Amino acid sequence: MIVLDTNYILRYLLDDNHEMYLEAKKIIDTNACLVLNEVVSEVIYVLRGVYSVPKEVIVKSLTSFINMQNLSMYEPKDTLLKALQIYESKNLDFVDCYLCALAHKYEVKSFDKKLMKCVTG
């Protein structure tokens, strides 16, 4: 299994360096790959903060990416996909959306009022 880092996923999603994109595409499309939840958070941070990609585009492209059959994650993919849905609809950063998505499985504690509003529904 191959563990993918943020830059590898960014090149795959953005195709801003075609040579790197082709290498990433070949590896990602043909191998079993592991994507860490922290890496997904960093990908979103870079897409939004550095490339100014709209949330809707981030959610759409990452949803397609995460749904690839050969990708594995530590948490069930459904949890991460739920976090992306929350991210698209709420004014929260992605890590808070991820915590909100985990609230069905774990008790989440925070002093962040916006996060706790999301957690409690």
N, C-alpha and C positions, 0 to 999 in steps of 0.2 A: 504494500500500500504506500502511496505517495502522499506526503503532507504538503499542502499548498500554502504558500505565504501570501501576504497581502499584495505585494507587487506582481506576483504571478497571476493572481486573479484579476487585478486591475488591467494588466496588459491584455488578458483574455476578453474582458468586458469592453474595454475602450478601443482596442486596435489602434492605439496612438503610436506604436512602434511596430510596424508590420512584421518585421523579422521576429521580434519577441512574441508577437501575437501568434504567428504560425507555429512557433515552438510550443507555446502554452496550449494552443488548440490541439495540437497533436497529442501532447501528454494528457491533457484533461479529458479529451474525447475518447481516449483508448485505454485508460488505466483506472484502477480502483484508487480513488483519492479521498483523503480525509481533510475536512475543513473544520478548523477550530472555531468555536463561537466568537472568541476574542478577535479572530482574523476577520470575521464577517463585520464585527463592530468597527474595526479599523478601515475596512473597505468602504463602509458607509461614510465614515468620518472624512476620508480622503475624497470620495466622490462629491460629497456635499461641500466640504470646506475648501478644497483645492480646485476642483473642476466645476463647481457650482451646478452640479447636475440636479434637476428638480426631483423632489421626493418620489413623485409618481413614476418617473423613469427608473430611479434606483430600485424601487419596490418591484416593478415589472421585470427588470433584468435579473435581479437577485432571486426572485421567485422562480424564474425559469432555470437559473443556474442551480439553485438548491434542489430543485425537482429532478435533476439529472440522476438517472438510475445508478451510475457508478460512483456517486458522491456519498460519503458517510459523514456523520456528525456525532458528537457525544450525546447531546440531547436529541430527542426525536425531532425529525424535520418539521413536524406539525407545530411544535413550540416556536421554532424560529420563524416559520411562515406566519403564525399568529402575531409574533412580535413585529414583523414587517407590516402587517395590516394595521396594527395599532400605531406604528410609526407614521404611516401614511395619513392617518386620520386625526392624530393628536399632536399637540405642540410639546412634545417630549423628545429628548435625545434617544438614540436607539438603545442604549444600555438600560434606560428606564423602561422603555417599551418591552425589552427582553425580560426584565424583572416582573413587569405587569403580566406578561404572558406566562411566566412561571408560577403566578399566584394560584392557579388552579391545582398545582401540585405541592407547593410549599407555602409556608407562612412568610410573607415578606414584611420586613420592618424598615421604616425609613422616617426621617424627619422632614423629607421633601413632601410638601402638601399635594403638589400636582401628581406625583407618583402614587401617593396613597389614595388619592381620588380615583386614579385609574385602577388600582389594585382592588378597591372595595366596590367598584362598579358604579 
